[in-house]
Amino acid sequence: MGSRMDYRASLYTLSRDTTEIAETAVYLEEAQQRNFQRWPILGEYVWPNNFIGKTYAEEVAYLGQWLDERLVWMDANFLSELRRVPDLAGQLTAVEERPAAVPPSFALGQNYPNPFNGATAIHFSLAAPGAVDLGVYDLAGQKVATLAQGARQAGEHAVRWNGADDRGRELASGIYLYRLRTFAHEQTKKLLLLR
């Protein structure tokens, strides 16, 4: 039965769920701003939700916590039931075990949308854990914004950039470069900000 538990653990993990929630939140950022402006329900009870977040980020964080709690419940209840299910006709049944989805190499994806007005998502993958520095540069080579800095686990990552510099000021329309650096790798791509 260990293989069934390992299979569940390889499919549904908090880090994978957190990454997928963060990526989805990035893509829905503009829509959520429009929706909460039109229907200002943040901070108010809306049935059937028992959690009342004051910001979109709190709502997204709560979703991640809720999913994590459900995984713990599944491990404690559902998987223990699987141990009681005998193999059919005494035959060995198994689930193919897959290794955790770790990208085969370092990669920096093209931002989306591009060109953008408002916000854009930048995806990158790391084949091994390590320190990263993801920054945005003007064409003169000056760093204008830091998007990710510090230790990151191996795997897929996504960050959102709203076109502002490190001080929160909106940058002018134009072409900017974004660069991902690790100890062993470096990659740079272009993006177009339209105001």
BELQUI-V350969 format. One record per helix or strand of 3 or more residues. SS is the DSSP state (a for helix, b for strand). FROM is the first residue (numbers start at 1). TO is the last residue. Records with the same first field share a line. If there is no record, write none. Layout:
SS = FROM-TO / FROM-TO
//
This chain:
a = 2-11 / 14-38 / 56-82 / 88-90
b = 120-126 / 130-137 / 143-152 / 155-161 / 174-181 / 186-193
//
